[in-house]
Amino acid sequence: MDRTKRRRLEAKGWKVGTTQEFLGLTPEESALIELKLQLAETVRHKRKSLKMTQIALARRLKSSQSRVAKIEAGDPSVSVDLLVRSLLALGTSVRFLRKTLLL
């Protein structure tokens, strides 16, 4: 957010801060959320680059299309385990995952 907009909002009584502050997240919780969102985006990008449908990925995972949609949307019910399994099912290398997870 630019400084002018921030000043304008604060002048009208709004409190401006980060999502982490608003939700009261610890740095660890915030980092986990960011990691999960990055992995979810990588799943979507990799699947699309392979010209694969969500249904095809669901079949590889022995899951459902709606679950793949949740994976790609970064739904909080999706575990890191499922995100990693999805990337492996798409042919992502363990080396890439190590690099990604060790940010």
N, C-alpha and C positions, 0 to 999 in steps of 0.2 A: 504494500500500500504506500502510495506516495505521501510525503510529509504534509502537503497542503490538505489532502483529504483527511488525514489523521488529525490534524489540528482542528479542522472544521467539526469533525465528529466529537472530539474531546470538548470543544467549546460548547457543544449542545448537550453535554452531560454523559456522552457515551464513554464507556471504558474500553480501551483498545489494548489487546494483548494477543498472546499466542493460543493456539488450540490446546497446547500442553497446559498452560496456565488455567484456561477455562474449564478443562475437564479434570484438573488436579492430577495429572499423570506424573509418575516418576520418570526420570530420564530413561530407565530400563524399559518401562511400558511404552514410552514414546518411540524408542529405538525398535522395539519388537513390531509395533504397528507399521513403522516405516519400512522395515524389512519385509513384512508380509505383503505390503502394498507393492513393493518393488518386485517381489517374486510373482505376484498375481499379474502385474503388467507384463513381465517377461513371458509368462505362460501364454497370455493372449497374443503377444507379438510373435512368439515362436510358432504358435498354432496357425496364425494367419500367414506367416511367411512360408509355411509348408502347404498352404492352401487346403487346410484341413478344417472340417466342420467341427462344431462342438459335439455333435453326435458321434463322429468318428473318434474323437479323443475320449469321450465317455466309454465307448466300447473298449478301447485300449486299457482304460482304468477299471473296467468292469463296474461302471457307475452309470449315472444318468446325465442327460444333457442339462437338466436344471442344476445339477451339482457342478458341472463344468462352468455354467454361467455364474454361479456363486463364487467359484474359484477365481474367475477372471474379474469379477466385480470387487474382490477383496472383502467378501463377506466375513464378519468376525467368527462365524461358526467353522470356517475352514482352517484346518490345522497346518502348521508348517510342514508336517510330514506329508500331507496330501499335496501341498504346493510343490515340494521337492519330487515326490513320486510322479506328478504330472509333468514336470520338466524332464525327468529321466525318460518317461514314456514318449516324449517328443524328441528324444535323441540328444538331449543336452548332455554334455560331458561332465563327469565328476569334477574335472579340473576347473571348468567354468563355474560350477556350483561352489566349489571351495573359494574361488576368487570372489564371487558374489557375496557369499556368506561372511567372508572375512573383511568385507568393506574396509 
